Amino acid sequence: MTGQPIVSVSGLTKRFGDVVAVDGVDLDIARGELFALLGGSGCGKTTLLRMLAGFATPDAGRILIDGQDMTGVPPHRRPVNMMFQSYALFPHMDVAANVGYGLRREGVAKPEIARRVAEALEQVRLAEQSRRRPDQLSGGQRQRVALARALVKRPKLLLLDEPLAALDRKLREGTRFELVRLQEELGLTFVMVTHDQEEAMSMATRMAVMDRGRIEQVGDPHTIYEHPRTRFVADFIGIANILPVEDRRAWLALRPEKIGLYAERPATDRAEPGRVVDIAYEGDRSLYRVALDGGRVLMVSTANVARHPREPWPRGGAVWLGWSEDAAQRLEE
C-alpha cells in the first residue's frame, strides 16, 4: 500500500456483555479500494462496519478516516455513507425524492439537490426511472436507487452491508459487475461486508477474512485463495484438502483442482491410489470424493470441458491421484 490509507484502524475492540465481537483489530484500507470484510455469521464483520459508520462505539482502539480521528464523531458528521442490506427506501416517494432525501434534511438548496440527484441517477443508469416509486422497480433497480442515495452525499468512504443479499442469484451476478464498474469510474473507496466468498473474490481488490472477532488474513483474492496462511482461511475460502506434514506438527492445504485423476499411476511428484466414493456433477465441473488406501478422503475437481468426458470415473472405480510438489500450500498452524 502506498500513501496514507483512507481508513486506519488500530486495536479496535467491541464487546457485548461477555462476548467479544471485535477483538483488537488492526487494519489499513487504501484510498480507492473495493475492500471486502468476509466471514461467517458472528465473526465481527458487521460490527466493524458499524463502528466505521459511527453506529457502534468501540470499547477500545482508534479509527482514523482520511487522517481524522473519529472518536466521538457522530455518524452524520463523518465523511462516510452506508448502504443497508434492506435498502430502506421510502415507499411513498419516487426515485428522485428517495435519492435526494438526505440532502433535503441537510438544507441543501433545491437547484443543487436537483443537479446532484440527476448526476447520481445518471451514474447508476436510472435517469429514466426518476418518477417511479420503489414498488414499480425490480430488485436490482431498488438496489441502485439505494446506491444513488448513498453516492449523492459524496462520501469519501462508502460502506455496503451485504449489498447483494436481497437479489436472486442471476441478478447478483450482473450487479457485481455494475458495482465494480461504478466503483472504478468514481474512484471512491468501498468497504463491503459479505458472507459470500464468491462475491468477495469476484469483486474485491483486497479482502480481510475474519473469524471470532479477529482478522485471520488480509490480501488480494488470488493471494488469499492460493496462499492461505491458516487452516481456517484454507477451509473457509473454496474447498481445501488439509493434509498433515510428515512431522505431524504442520499442515498443507491442497485445492481439489490441483489434483489430477488418472487410470494408471502418473509421473507426478506425488501419486496415490484410491477409489471413487462419491461424485457431484455441478455443470461446469465435477467433484469427486476419493478414498485413499490409507483411509483418508480427498476432494478432486475436474473441469467438464467436453460434452462427453473421455474418462469415466464411476462411483466405486479404482483411480490414481497425482499432483505436483508445489501444488500444496504449507499453513502456519
N, C-alpha and C positions, 0 to 999 in steps of 0.2 A: 504494500500500500504506500503510495506517495502522497505527500502533502498532509495537511491537517484533516483528520477524519471529521465528518459532519456529525457523527454520534460517537461518543466515547463514554463507556460505562465502566466503572471500577468498583469492585467489592459490593455489588448490588445484591441486597438481601431483602426478602419479604416473607413474613411468617403469618399464618392464620392459625392462632392458637398454638398447638403443638406441632403443626405441620409447617415445614419449611418449603414454601412454594418456589422461591428463587434463592439459591444458596451461593452467595459470594461470586456473582458472575462478573467477569472482565470481558469487554467486547468493544472493538472498534469497527465502525461501518464507514466506508469511503463515500465521498460525495459522488452522486450519480450511479450508485449501485442499485441493482434489484436484489435485495438481500432477503433470504428466507430463514425464518426460525422454524425448524422442523422437529417434530417429536410426537409421541403418543399422548393420549389424554392424561392430564395431570402432571405433565413434565415441566410446567412452568412457563411455557412459551407465551401464552395469552397474558399471564400476569406480568411478564416482562414487557410485552407490548403496551399494556395499560399503564405501566409506570413511565414509559416513554411519553405516552399521551398526557399523563398527569391525572389519570382517573384513579390511580392507586399510589399510595405514598410509601416509599421504601422505609424499611426499618434501619437499614444501614447502607452505606455506599453513596456514590455520586453519579449523576447523569449530566454530561455536557452535550449540548446541541449547538452546533456551529460555534463552538468555543465558549458558549454561555452556560453558566451553572444554572440548572433548572430546579434546584432545591427551593421548595416553597412557591414556585411559579404555577399559577392555576392553568388548567387546560386551555382556556380561551386566550391566554397571553403567551402561549408557546408557538413557535413557528412551525406548527405541526397540525395536520388534519388527519382524521381517522375515518375509514370507510368500514362500516359494520357489516357483519355477515347477513343480517336481516334486511339491509339497505335502508330501512326506516324512512320510507317515502311517505309523504302526506297524501292520502287517497283523494282528498277533495281539491288538491292543487294540480294544475297542469305541470308539464315537464319544466317549462321555463320558471314557473313560480317555485317549484321544488329546488331547482338549481340555485336560484337567487335568494333563497330564504335566509341563509347566513349573512349575506351582505346587507339585506334589509334590517336584520337585527342589529347590525353594526352601524346603521345610519348612513350607509353609502348613498350618494346621490343617485336618483333614478336613471339618468342618462348613462352614468358609469356602470350601474347594475346591468342595464340592457346590453351595453357593449361587452362586458365581461361574460355574461351569460351566453350571448351569441357566440363568443370566442370559444367558450368551454364546450358548448354543444357541437360546434364545428370540429373541435379536436376529437370528440368521441363519436363523430359521424351520426349525430341525432338532430341536426339543424331542422330537418323537415318534420320532426315529431314534437316540436316545441309546444304545441297547443293540445297535445293528447294528455289524458290522465294516466296514472300508473296502471289501472286495470285494463287499459287499451293497448298495453305494451306486452311484448314477450319477456320471458325471464332474463334473457341476455340484454334486452334494451333497458329493463329496470336496473340491471347491474351497471350499465353505462351511465344512466341518469345519476345513480349514487356516486359514481366516479367523477362525473362532471361537477356535482355539488361539492365534492372534496377539492377538486382542482381549481374551482372558481375563486377560492380564497388565496390562491398562490402560496401554498405552504412550501417551506424548504424541505420538509420531510412528510411523506405520505405513508400512513400506516394502514395496512389492509388485514383485517381479521377474517381468515378463511374466505377470501373474496369470491371463490368459485363454488363454494359448498352448496348453494341453493340451486345450481344449474344441473341439468341432466348431463350424462357423460359426453354425448356427442357435442353439446353446446359448450361444455367446459373446454374441450379440445380446441375449438375455434377461438374461444375467448382468451385462452392462454396467449396465443399469438398476438391478439389485439392488445392485450395489456403490455406485453413485451415491446411491441411496436410503439405504443404510446409513451412508455417509459423512456425508450431510446430517443424518440423525437423531442420530448420535453426536456430531457436531461435531468429530470427530478430523481431524488433518492426515494425508492420504495422499500419499505420493510414489511414483509408479508409473513403472517403466521399461517401454517398449514400442517395438517397431519398426513397429507397425501405426498408420499415420497416422489411419485411420478410427476406431480405438479411442481414440486420444488426443483427436481432435477432438470425439468424441461424449461423452466423459467428463470431461475436464479443465476446471477453472475457469481455469487458466493452464498454459502449457507452455513448455519450453525445447527448441529444435531444435538438436541437436548434430552436429558434423562434425569428424573428426580431432582429437578431444580438446578442442574449443572449443565454446562456445555461440555459435551464429550469430544467434539472435533469441529473445527471451522476450516472451510476450504471451498474451492470451486467444485462443481458437481463431479467432474472427472476424477479429481483427487480423492474426494470422499468415497466414490464408488470403487476405484481401482486400488486405493491405498488407505483403507480404513485402519485406524490405529488401535481400536479396541474391539472386543467381541460384540459389545452392544451395537456399535456402528456397523460392523460387518453383517450382523443379523438383521438390523433394522432397515438398512438400505439394500433393497433387492433380496436375492437369495444367496446364501453362502454356506458351503460345507466347511465346518470348523474341525480341523484335524490337529491332533496333538503332535508336537515336535518330539523327536525320539527321546529327549531327556525328560519329557512329561511335565516340564515347568513352563512351557510356552505353547502357543497355538498358531496355526496357519489358517487363513481364510482362502478358500478355493471356490471361485464362482462356477456355477454349472456350465456356462457357455465356454469355459476354458478347457473342459474335458471332452475328449473325443470318444465316440463309440466305434468299436471295431469287431469284426468277426474273428480275427486272429490276433495274436499278441503283436502290438505295434512297436515300431522302433522309436519310441519316445523316451524321455528321461525317466518318467515313471509309468509303470504299466501294472494294472491289477485285474485279475479275472473276477467276474461276478455274474449275477443272474438278475434279469429284469423282474422287479416286484410289482410295480405299478406304472401306468402310462396316463398322462393327462394331455390330451390334444387341445391346443389353445389357438388354433388357426395358423398364425404366423410361425409358431414354434410348438414343439412337443417337449414335455417334461417327463423324464424317466427317473424312477427311484430304483437304484441298482444296489443289491445286497452283495458286498464283497465276501470272499471266502471266510474272512475272519469275523464276520457278523456286522461290520459297520455298513451303514446305508448311505450312499451318496446320491445327490441330485445331479442329473445331467440334462442339459438343454440343447436341443438341436433345432436349427432353423429349417422350416419347411419351404425350401426354395423351389422344389419341383412339385408338380401336380401329383405325381405318383412317386413316393420315396423309393430310392434304389435299394436300400437295405431295410428289410422288415425286421423290426426288433420286437417280437411278440412278448407278451407277459409270460414269464417263466423261462424265456430263452436265455441261453448262455451267451455272454458278451465279454469283451475286453474293454477296459477303460484306459485311456492314455492321456498324459498331459506333460507339459514342459516344466522344468525345474523352476523357472521364473514365473509360472502362472499363479503360484500361491503367494499370498502376502502375509509376512510374519506380523503378528499382533503384539502389542506392548504388554499385555497381561501375562 
